[in-house]
Amino acid sequence: MFFINLPLAVTVITISLWHIPESRIAGAGRIDWSGALLATVGLGGLVAGFMESVNLGWRSPLVCASLILGVACLIALVVVEGSVTSPMLPLALFESRSFTGANLLTLFLYAATGIFFFLFPLNLIQVQSYSATAAGAALLPFILLMFVLSLWSGGLVARYGPRIPLIAGPLIVSVGFALFAVPSVGESYWKAFFPAIVVLGFGTSITVAPLTTVVMNSVDLDRVGSASGINNAVARVAGVLAIAVFGIVMVKAFGSELNRSLAHLSLSPAVLRQIHSEEIKLAGLQVPVGLNPSTSAEINESVNEAFVFGFRIVMLACAGLSLASAATAWLTIRNDPARSKVAAL
C-alpha cells in the first residue's frame, strides 16, 4: 500500500516542474540542523512517553525519561530558535496574532480529526463487523465533500473574509463529532454514521481554505514557505499527540466499562486476568478459549459495548476541541478583505 505513493509522487513532481515557476530568496541561510534535531527528539520523546505509559505505567523509568527528554528538548528548541540566524521555526512569525491563532486552531481541530480517523475504522471493523473495504468506503462521503466543496469554500473567503468560515466550520464539525457519539452496536450505516460523516465533511470543507488563507496572509511574502511548513507541522503533530493522549483515555475508559460489565458474569480470576492483560487491544481483544458459548457471547458483547463507551467519550472530547477551535477563531482572527480576496483568487 505504500508503493501507491510512488506514481503519485512522480505525477506531482512532473506537474510542479512543468507549471510552477521557481522562486529564490537571495539571503537564504543554512539548514537549521540543531532545530531539526531538537524538534525531532522533543516530539518523539513526548509521543513515546504517552504511548508507553499504557503498557508500562506512569512510574516507569522509560516513560518518565521519555517525557522529561521531550519537554526539555522542546524548551531548548524555543531557546535555540531565538538565537540562530536562519531558524527552522522563526519565532517572529508568532508575533502575528492571526498566525498564532490559526496555528492554535489547527492544533485543536487536527487533534480531533487525528484521533477520529484512528478510532473510527476500529469501530467499524472490530465492533460493527465491517470489512476493511467497507470501512474505507464508509468515509468516501467525507472525501467527496472535501473535493467538491473546496472551490466553493475558497469563494467564502473572498465574500465574507476568513473569520466567519473559521467560526462556522469548526462549530459544524463539533456537531458532526457529537453525532458520532450517538450510535451503538449493530445500527444501519445510513442511519447511524452517514449523517455524521456528511456533517463532519461539510464543516471541515468550510474550514480548510480559510485556514490556509489566514496562514498565508498573516506573514510577509518571503516567509510564506516557513508559515505553510509550520502550519502543516502543527497539523501532523496534533494528530500524533492526539492519538497518544486520547489513546490513553480510550484504553482507560474501555477497561473501566469492561470491568463493570464483566462483574456480573462470575468469571474465574484466571480468565479475568487474561482479559485485563489484553485491554490495550480494545475491541480486538481475544476471548479466552474453553468457555461455554453463552459466556463467550456475553464477553464479546461486553467488549463491544465497552469500546462504544470509550469511543463516545473521545468523540465528545473531539467536539469540545472543535468548539475550542471556533472560540480561537472568534478571539484571534480578523478579516482583511483586500488580502483575503487576493488569496482566494
C-alpha positions in Angstrom: 0.0 0.0 0.0 3.0 2.3 0.5 4.1 1.8 -3.1 1.0 3.6 -4.3 2.6 6.8 -3.3 5.4 6.4 -5.9 3.4 7.1 -9.1 1.6 9.9 -7.2 4.9 11.5 -6.3 6.2 11.2 -9.8 3.0 12.9 -11.1 3.3 15.8 -8.5 7.0 16.4 -9.4 6.2 16.4 -13.1 3.4 18.9 -12.7 5.5 21.1 -10.4 8.4 21.2 -12.8 6.1 22.0 -15.7 3.7 24.6 -14.2 5.2 26.1 -11.0 7.8 28.9 -11.5 11.0 28.8 -9.4 11.4 31.4 -6.7 14.5 32.1 -4.5 15.5 34.3 -1.6 18.8 36.0 -2.1 19.7 35.9 1.5 18.8 32.3 2.2 20.7 30.9 5.1 21.9 27.4 6.2 19.9 24.4 7.2 19.0 24.6 10.9 20.3 21.2 11.9 20.1 21.9 15.7 16.5 23.0 15.4 15.6 19.9 13.4 17.3 17.6 15.9 15.7 19.2 18.9 12.2 19.2 17.4 12.5 15.5 16.3 13.8 14.3 19.7 11.4 16.5 21.6 8.2 15.4 19.8 9.5 11.8 19.7 10.1 11.8 23.4 6.6 13.1 24.2 4.8 10.7 21.9 6.9 7.7 23.1 6.3 8.6 26.7 2.5 8.8 26.2 2.3 5.7 24.1 4.3 3.5 26.5 2.5 4.8 29.6 -0.4 2.5 28.7 1.8 -0.6 28.8 4.4 0.4 31.4 2.6 2.8 33.7 3.4 6.5 34.5 6.1 5.5 37.1 8.1 3.5 34.6 11.7 4.9 34.2 11.4 4.7 30.4 8.1 6.7 30.4 9.4 9.3 32.8 12.7 9.7 30.9 11.0 10.0 27.6 8.6 12.7 28.8 11.4 14.6 30.6 13.6 14.4 27.5 10.8 15.5 25.2 9.9 18.5 27.3 13.5 19.5 27.8 14.2 19.4 24.1 11.2 21.4 23.2 12.1 24.1 25.7 15.7 24.1 24.3 14.2 24.4 20.8 12.5 27.6 21.7 15.7 29.0 23.1 17.9 27.9 20.2 15.4 29.1 17.5 15.5 32.6 19.1 19.3 32.8 18.7 20.2 31.2 15.4 20.4 33.3 12.2 18.3 31.0 10.0 15.9 29.3 12.3 13.7 26.4 11.1 11.0 27.8 13.4 11.1 31.6 13.1 9.6 32.8 16.4 9.0 36.2 14.9 6.1 34.8 12.9 4.2 34.2 16.1 4.2 38.0 16.8 1.2 38.0 14.3 -2.0 37.4 16.3 -3.7 35.9 13.2 -0.8 33.4 12.6 -0.7 32.3 16.2 -4.5 32.0 16.3 -4.5 30.0 13.0 -2.0 27.5 14.4 -3.8 27.2 17.7 -7.0 26.5 15.7 -5.1 23.9 13.6 -3.8 22.2 16.8 -7.2 21.8 18.3 -9.0 20.8 15.1 -6.5 18.4 13.7 -6.0 16.8 17.1 -9.7 16.0 17.0 -9.7 14.7 13.4 -6.5 12.7 14.0 -7.9 10.6 16.8 -11.2 10.3 15.0 -9.6 8.8 11.9 -7.6 6.5 14.1 -10.5 5.1 16.1 -13.4 5.2 13.7 -12.1 2.4 11.4 -11.5 0.3 14.5 -15.2 0.9 15.5 -16.4 -0.1 12.0 -14.2 -3.2 11.7 -13.9 -4.6 15.2 -17.3 -3.6 16.6 -19.7 -3.1 13.7 -18.2 -6.0 11.7 -17.4 -4.1 8.5 -14.8 -5.4 6.2 -11.7 -3.3 5.6 -13.0 -2.3 2.2 -16.4 -1.3 3.6 -14.8 0.7 6.3 -12.8 2.6 3.7 -15.9 3.1 1.6 -17.8 4.4 4.6 -15.6 7.5 4.7 -15.9 8.3 0.9 -18.7 10.9 1.5 -16.2 12.9 3.6 -13.5 12.8 0.9 -16.0 13.7 -1.9 -17.3 16.6 0.1 -13.8 17.9 0.6 -13.1 17.6 -3.1 -16.3 19.1 -4.4 -16.6 22.0 -1.9 -13.0 23.1 -1.9 -13.5 25.8 -4.6 -16.8 26.9 -3.1 -15.2 27.3 0.4 -12.4 29.4 -1.2 -15.2 31.7 -2.5 -16.5 32.2 1.0 -13.2 33.8 1.9 -13.5 36.3 -0.9 -17.1 37.1 0.0 -17.0 37.1 3.8 -13.4 37.1 4.8 -11.9 34.2 6.8 -13.3 34.9 10.2 -16.9 33.8 9.7 -16.0 30.5 8.0 -13.4 29.7 10.6 -16.0 30.1 13.3 -18.8 28.4 11.5 -16.8 25.5 10.1 -15.5 24.2 13.5 -18.9 24.6 15.0 -20.4 22.4 12.3 -17.5 19.9 12.9 -18.3 19.8 16.6 -21.9 18.8 15.7 -20.5 16.0 13.5 -18.4 14.6 16.3 -21.4 14.8 18.7 -23.4 12.8 16.2 -20.7 10.1 16.2 -21.2 9.7 19.9 -24.8 8.6 19.4 -24.7 5.2 17.6 -24.4 1.9 19.5 -23.6 -1.6 18.1 -25.2 -3.0 15.0 -27.0 0.0 13.7 -27.5 0.9 10.0 -24.7 2.8 8.3 -27.1 5.2 6.6 -29.0 6.0 9.8 -26.1 5.9 12.3 -22.9 7.1 10.6 -23.7 8.6 7.2 -25.3 11.8 8.6 -22.4 12.3 11.0 -19.9 11.9 8.2 -21.7 14.4 5.9 -21.9 17.0 8.7 -18.2 16.4 9.6 -17.1 16.7 5.9 -19.2 19.8 5.4 -17.7 21.6 8.4 -14.2 20.6 7.5 -14.7 21.8 3.9 -15.7 25.2 5.2 -12.7 25.4 7.4 -9.7 24.3 5.4 -9.5 27.0 2.7 -10.0 30.0 5.0 -7.4 28.5 7.4 -4.8 28.3 4.6 -5.7 31.9 3.6 -5.1 33.2 7.1 -1.8 31.4 7.5 -0.5 32.8 4.1 -1.8 36.3 4.6 -0.5 36.8 8.2 3.2 36.8 7.2 5.4 38.6 4.7 5.8 37.1 1.2 9.4 35.8 1.9 8.1 33.9 5.0 5.1 32.2 3.3 7.0 28.9 2.9 8.0 28.9 6.5 4.5 29.7 7.6 3.0 26.9 5.5 5.6 24.4 6.8 4.9 25.4 10.4 1.1 25.1 10.0 1.5 21.7 8.3 3.8 20.5 11.0 1.3 21.7 13.7 -1.4 19.7 12.0 0.7 16.5 11.8 1.9 16.9 15.4 -1.6 17.5 16.6 -2.8 14.2 15.1 0.1 12.2 16.5 -0.2 13.7 20.0 -3.9 13.2 20.0 -3.6 9.5 19.2 -1.1 9.2 22.0 -3.1 11.2 24.6 -6.6 10.2 23.7 -5.4 6.6 23.1 -4.8 6.5 26.8 -8.2 8.0 27.5 -9.8 5.3 25.2 -8.0 2.4 26.9 -8.8 3.6 30.4 -12.5 4.2 29.6 -12.7 0.9 27.8 -11.1 -1.0 30.7 -13.3 0.7 33.3 -16.5 -0.1 31.4 -15.4 -3.6 30.6 -14.6 -4.3 34.3 -18.1 -3.0 35.3 -19.8 -5.1 32.7 -17.9 -8.3 33.5 -18.6 -8.1 37.2 -21.9 -9.9 37.0 -20.5 -12.9 34.9 -18.8 -14.7 37.8 -15.7 -15.3 35.7 -12.6 -17.0 37.3 -9.7 -14.9 38.4 -7.5 -16.5 35.7 -10.0 -15.6 32.9 -10.3 -12.0 34.2 -6.5 -11.7 34.3 -6.3 -12.8 30.7 -8.9 -10.4 29.6 -7.4 -7.5 31.5 -3.9 -8.2 30.0 -5.3 -7.6 26.5 -7.4 -4.5 27.2 -4.9 -2.4 25.2 -6.2 -4.2 22.1 -9.6 -2.7 22.7 -12.3 -4.5 20.7 -9.6 -6.7 19.1 -9.3 -8.4 22.5 -9.4 -12.2 22.2 -12.0 -14.0 24.4 -10.3 -16.8 26.4 -10.8 -20.3 24.9 -12.6 -23.1 26.8 -15.6 -21.0 27.9 -19.1 -22.1 27.1 -20.7 -20.4 24.0 -23.1 -18.2 26.0 -20.4 -16.9 28.3 -18.1 -16.1 25.3 -21.0 -14.3 23.6 -21.6 -12.2 26.7 -18.0 -11.3 26.9 -17.9 -10.3 23.3 -21.0 -8.1 23.8 -19.4 -6.5 26.8 -16.2 -5.8 24.9 -18.1 -4.2 22.0 -20.2 -2.1 24.4 -17.0 -1.0 26.3 -15.5 0.1 23.1 -18.5 2.2 22.2 -18.5 3.7 25.7 -14.9 4.8 25.3 -15.5 5.9 21.7 -18.3 8.2 22.8 -16.2 9.8 25.4 -13.4 10.5 22.9 -15.9 11.8 20.3 -17.4 14.3 22.8 -13.8 15.4 23.6 -13.3 15.9 19.9 -16.5 18.0 19.8 -15.0 20.1 22.7 -11.8 20.6 20.7 -13.7 21.8 17.7 -15.6 24.3 19.9 -12.2 25.4 21.2 -11.2 25.9 17.5 -14.2 28.1 16.9 -13.5 30.1 20.0 -9.9 30.6 18.9 -11.1 32.0 15.6 -13.5 34.3 17.3 -10.9 35.7 19.6 -7.8 35.9 17.2 -8.9 36.1 13.6 -9.7 39.4 12.0 -10.8 40.0 8.4 -8.6 41.7 5.9 -10.8 41.9 2.9 -8.2 43.0 0.3 -5.7 40.3 1.2 -8.5 37.7 1.6 -9.7 38.3 -1.9 -6.2 38.0 -3.3 -5.6 34.7 -1.5 -8.9 33.3 -2.5 -8.3 34.1 -6.2 
